[in-house]
Amino acid sequence: MDVRYLQSLISVVDCGSIAEAARHEGLTAAAVSQRVQALERRFGFALLSRVGSAAKPTNECIDMLPRARRIVREVALLAGDADKVGLTGTLRIGAISTVLTGMLPSALMSLAQRGPNIRPVIVPGTSRALYQSLLTGEIDAAILVAPAFDIPKTLNSVSLKREELVFLSQANQRGEVNAALASQPYIRYDPMAWGGRQAHLYIEEQGITPTLLCDLDALETIVMLVESGMGVSLVPRWNGLEKLLNQSIATPIAGSRYAREIILLSSAQADRPNMLAALQEALQGALLEN
């Protein structure tokens, strides 16, 4: 069995369609479809349920996916086994959006210098989604907001930075922060998101009843709305925030307890610990540069 066929099947399941999986793998949709059909003939049962342009895994496919993922992962690790330094192979890194546009670009440049044989694969997502992907072994490391619950001992956690809470408003707006939050339309950083807890806590502890405009778990979009004069907001000061501010200003909120913590999570039993150590060093170095 060609392990690439399993990889194509996994891509279809993860992407939700054969066409999207083909784009992800750099193949034609026909080639991906033929690979899946070859697997179906080999196993003797259907692997995908096709509805329009979407493709969903059958129950039989769902049952075999964990082992299929392990097989693909083990094959990918083979090339690195000959590297005694442990800096050869694929490193799947999950990152939230502000990390993608903030510290990660500089860190990847540094990582390329430290381990030129490391091939990073970047997986964007929310903190909650990346945490689940890490638990299931779909990614090797995740850079995300620290959760409110205790991190299990099966994971290693490294604190990277704390991002203070700031009040976003139009540059020409005058007045006290709490008064503005109570009187202006409030663009709320979704309190259900891991990073939105601190803003929600501040609003509650200050006894403010804002006029809610909308909930968003997309900080860059929140900035755009404030920039256009749609309202005010409370967001963390992430690396790169100031670059987005033209018509707006960020006013710090007193109190370190309202800061969100960005952490690097990885498995305590990682396949390539040296690659993860190199990633950690690269991230910490990127933060020192900024």
N, C-alpha and C positions, 0 to 999 in steps of 0.2 A: 504494500500500500504506500502510495506517495503521500508523505506528510503534508505536502503543499495542498493536497485536496482537502485535508482536514482544516488547514488554515483558511481556505476559501469558505468552507462551511461555517466556521466560526465567524468570519467576517460578515457573512450574510445575516447570521443571527444577531450580531452586535449592531450592524448597520440598519437592519430592518427591511432591506430589499437587495435583490441581486444587482440592480444597476448601481446602487450606492457602494456595495461591496466591490464591484468591478473597478469603480473609480478609486477606491481606497487601495486596492491591490495593483493598480496599473494594468488591468486586463480588460478584455471585452466582456460584456454581459454574457455572450454566448459561451465563452471559455469558462466562466465561473459556473454557469448553469450545467455545462457538460461535466465539470468536476463533481458537482453535487450529485448528478445523475449516476455517475460512475460509482460513487459511494453507496447510493441507494441500491444499485444492482449488487454491489459487494455484500451489503448487509441484509438485503432482502426485505427491506421495509422503507416507507417514505420518511424522509428527514425534514421536509419543508411542506408547509401548507400555503399555497399561493392564492392570494385574494387581490385581484387587480395588480397593481405594481408592488404591493407589499408581499413579504415572505416571512412567515412565522414558523418557528420550530415545532415539530410534532412532539407528542409526549415521549416517544421513543428517542427522539433527538435530544430532548431536554435531559433525559436520563443518562445519555452517553457523553454529554458536553463536558462535565468536569474532567473525565479521563482524557477526552480529546484535547482539552486545554493543557493538561499536564504533559501529554505526549509531545505536543507542539513546543511547549516550553522546554522540555528536556532536550529535544533535538537542537533547539536554538542555543542551548548551553554547551553543546559538545565542543564547539570551536574554542570556547574559553577554557576548557579543561586542560588544554596544552599550555596555557599561559600561566606560569607559576606566580606571576605578580597579580593575577586576577583582574586585569583591566582590559579584557577583551570580551566583546559580546554586546547584546542588546540590553539597554536599561530603560524600562518603561516607567516614565515619570508623569504622575498626575499633578495638575496644578490648577488653582482657581484663577479667574480671569485677571485679577489685579497682579498676581504673581507673573502671569504670562507677559504682561506689558511692563512689569516693574523690574524685579530682581533677576528673573530667569534668563533674559538674553545675555547679560554680562556673565552670569554663572555658567551658561553653556559654552561661552567662549573660553572661559577658564578651564572647564571640564575637558574641552577638546585638547588643550595644551597638556593637562595632567594625564589624560588617557586617550591618545589619538585613535586607539582601536575600540573605544566605547562608541556604540551607536545609540544615541538617545532617541526614544520614541515618546513624544509629548502627547498626553491625553488631557484635554481640557474638561472641566466639570465643576459642579458645586462641591462644597466640602462634604456634604452628606453622601453624595454619589461617589466621590473619590474614596471616601472611607470604606464604603461597601465594596468597591472594586479592589481595594487593598486586601480586605478580608477574604475575598474569593480568589485572590491570586491573579487577578487580571492585570494588575500593575505591580511594580516592585517598590515604588515609593510614592508618597503623596505630600504635596506642599499645600497646606490648608489651614483653616481657622481651627484652633483648639476647641474640641467639643466641651459641652457642659458636664459630661459624665467622665468617670475615671477610665483611662485608657488601659485595656487589658495587657497583661504581662507578655502576651504573645507578640506585642508590637513594641518597637523602640521609638521613643519620642524625643526629638531635639528641638528646643525652643530657638527660633531664629530671630524674631523681633516682636516688639509690641507696638501697635499702631494706635496713637491717641485719637479720641473722638473729637471731631471738629464740626462746627456749625457752618453750613454752606448757605450763602445768600448773595444777592446782587451787590456789586461793589458800592453802588450809590445808596444802599439801604442803611438807614441809621436806626439806632435804638438798641435796647437790651435784648440779649439772646432769647430769654424765656418769653418775653413779651412778643417777640417776633414769631416764635414757635406757636404761641397761642392765637395769634391774629392772622398769620399768613397761611396760605394753602401748604399743607405738609406732605412732602414726597417721602414716604416712609421706606427706609431700608427694611425689607421684609423681616418681621420679628421671628418668623418660623425658620429663617436661614440662620446658620450657626453664627455668622458675623453680625446679624441684626439684633442680637440679644442686648448688646451694650447700649445701643441707642434707645431701645424699648425700655431698658432699666432706667435710663436717665429721665425719660419722659414721665415714667411712673413715679419715681422718687421726687421729682420736682412738682408733681401734682398738676401737670399741664394736660389740658384737653384740646389737642390740635384739631384743625379742620383737615381731615385726611383727603388728599387728592388721589393717591394710589399707593400700592405696595409694589416694590421692585427688589429683586435679588440680582441687580445688575448695576454696579456702582458707576460705571462709565455713563450709562444711560441716565442715572440720577443727576450726574453733573450736567449733562446736556440739557435736561429739563430746567435745572436751576439757572443755567446760562441763558436760556431762552425766556426767563422771567416767569416760569410757571409756578414757582413756589420756593420753599426753603427745605433744608434737609439736615440730617445728622449722619455723618459717614466717618469711617476711619481714615486717617491720613496715611495712605499707602504711597509707596515709591512711584512717582509719576503723576500724582494728583495735581500738583502745581502746573504741570505742562498743559493740563486741560482747562485751566482757569484763565479766562480772558475778561469776561464781564462780571465774574464772581470772585468772592474772597472766602477763605477758610479761617474761621475764628476758633482757636482751641477751647475745649471744654475742660474746666478744672477737674482734676480727680483721675489718678491713674487707674482706678478701678473700672473706669469706663473704656479702657483700651482693649482692643481685641489682640489676641496672641496668634502669631503665625508660627506653625510648627512643621517639622519634617517628620513624617511617619514612615516606618518601614517594618518589615517582618523581623522578629528577633532571630529567626532561623533563615536568614537570607541566603540565596544561592551564591550571590556575588557580593560579600561584605565589603571587599576592597573598592568596588565600584560605588557602593553607597557611601563609603567614607570619603571618596574623592568628590562625590556630589555634595556632601555636607560641607567640605572644605571650600568648594567652589561657591556655594551659596553664601557662606559666611564671609568669604573674601569679597563677593559682590556687594554685600551690605556695608562692608567697611569702606568701599570706594564711593558709595553714595552719601 
